């Protein structure tokens, strides 16, 4: 469950930052803290690229062990991971747009798409936690996904 929270909250925090920075009037991306921009962008990219793989590797066997003859929890888990990857792409892409020189006009329109993706990422994280909780209750043992 810690992996789910780390993955979802990292991407959601990045999305929240992108939206906040997009509503602030600025002339360049450098005004958002240029020396510290590359590290969060790298962390978001790593979370987006590696997180789903780690979630699949740890989650699918655990769900299969909890209900070996029922494929629905595993399919729901794979779908939730895919949805997380899609919303994560929107967040990472929005961060890339924020950092790039493509946003030079003061008071440019806010990145509403990133805000919606952030809410979607939080919903995906909640769905993953619900899947883990339901499978551990049915199986009677605890999981450390």
C-alpha positions in Angstrom: 0.0 0.0 0.0 2.9 2.3 0.6 4.0 2.0 -3.0 0.5 3.0 -4.2 0.5 6.0 -1.9 4.0 7.0 -3.0 3.2 6.7 -6.7 -0.2 8.5 -6.6 0.8 11.3 -4.2 4.0 12.0 -6.1 2.1 12.5 -9.3 -0.7 14.4 -7.7 1.7 16.8 -6.0 3.4 17.4 -9.3 0.0 18.1 -10.9 -1.0 20.5 -8.1 2.3 22.3 -8.6 1.8 22.6 -12.4 -1.7 24.0 -11.9 -0.6 26.4 -9.2 2.4 27.6 -11.4 0.1 28.0 -14.4 -2.2 30.4 -12.7 0.6 32.6 -11.5 1.4 35.4 -14.0 5.0 34.9 -15.1 7.1 35.6 -18.2 9.3 32.5 -18.2 9.5 29.1 -16.6 12.6 30.3 -14.8 10.5 32.3 -12.3 9.1 29.1 -10.9 12.4 28.1 -9.3 14.7 27.1 -12.3 17.5 25.6 -10.2 15.1 23.2 -8.5 12.9 22.4 -11.6 15.0 19.6 -13.0 14.9 17.4 -9.9 11.1 17.4 -9.5 10.7 16.8 -13.3 13.1 13.9 -13.1 11.2 12.5 -10.0 7.9 12.8 -11.8 9.3 11.1 -14.9 10.7 8.3 -12.8 7.5 7.8 -10.8 5.5 7.8 -14.1 7.8 5.4 -15.9 8.8 3.0 -13.1 5.8 3.2 -10.8 3.3 1.2 -12.9 5.8 -1.5 -13.5 6.5 -1.8 -9.8 2.8 -1.7 -9.0 2.1 -4.5 -11.5 5.0 -6.7 -10.3 3.9 -6.3 -6.6 0.1 -6.1 -7.0 -0.8 -8.8 -9.4 0.7 -11.7 -7.5 -0.7 -10.5 -4.3 -4.2 -10.2 -5.7 -3.9 -13.6 -7.4 -2.8 -15.2 -4.1 -5.8 -13.6 -2.3 -8.3 -15.0 -4.9 -6.6 -17.6 -7.2 -9.8 -18.5 -9.2 -11.0 -15.0 -9.6 -9.4 -12.9 -12.3 -11.5 -9.8 -11.8 -9.4 -8.2 -9.0 -6.3 -8.7 -11.1 -8.0 -7.1 -14.2 -9.3 -4.2 -12.1 -5.7 -3.7 -10.7 -4.2 -3.7 -14.2 -6.9 -1.2 -15.3 -6.2 1.0 -12.4 -2.5 0.9 -13.1 -3.2 1.8 -16.8 -5.5 4.7 -15.7 -2.7 5.9 -13.4 -0.2 5.8 -16.2 -2.5 7.8 -18.4 -3.2 10.5 -15.9 0.4 10.5 -14.9 1.3 11.2 -18.6 -0.9 14.3 -18.6 0.7 15.5 -15.4 4.3 14.9 -16.6 3.5 16.5 -20.0 2.0 19.5 -18.3 5.1 19.8 -16.2 7.2 19.7 -19.4 5.1 22.4 -20.9 5.5 24.5 -17.8 9.3 24.2 -17.8 9.7 24.7 -21.6 9.8 28.1 -23.2 6.3 27.5 -24.8 4.6 29.4 -21.9 6.0 32.9 -22.1 2.9 35.0 -22.0 2.0 36.5 -18.7 -1.3 35.4 -17.3 -1.6 32.4 -19.8 -4.6 30.3 -19.3 -4.4 27.8 -16.4 -3.7 24.2 -17.1 -7.1 22.8 -16.3 -6.3 19.5 -17.9 -3.5 19.0 -15.4 -5.9 19.8 -12.5 -8.4 17.3 -13.8 -5.6 14.7 -14.3 -4.5 15.4 -10.7 -8.0 14.6 -9.4 -8.0 11.5 -11.6 -4.7 10.4 -10.2 -6.0 10.7 -6.6 -9.1 8.8 -7.6 -6.9 6.0 -9.2 -4.9 5.9 -6.0 -8.1 5.6 -3.9 -9.3 2.8 -6.2 -6.0 0.9 -5.8 -6.2 1.2 -2.0 -9.8 -0.1 -2.1 -8.7 -3.1 -4.3 -5.9 -3.9 -1.8 -8.2 -3.5 1.2 -10.9 -5.7 -0.3 -8.5 -8.4 -1.3 -6.8 -8.5 2.1 -10.2 -8.7 3.9 -11.3 -11.6 1.8 -8.1 -13.5 2.1 -7.6 -12.8 5.8 -4.0 -11.7 5.6 -2.2 -8.4 5.3 -0.4 -7.1 2.3 2.4 -4.6 2.1 1.9 -3.5 -1.5 
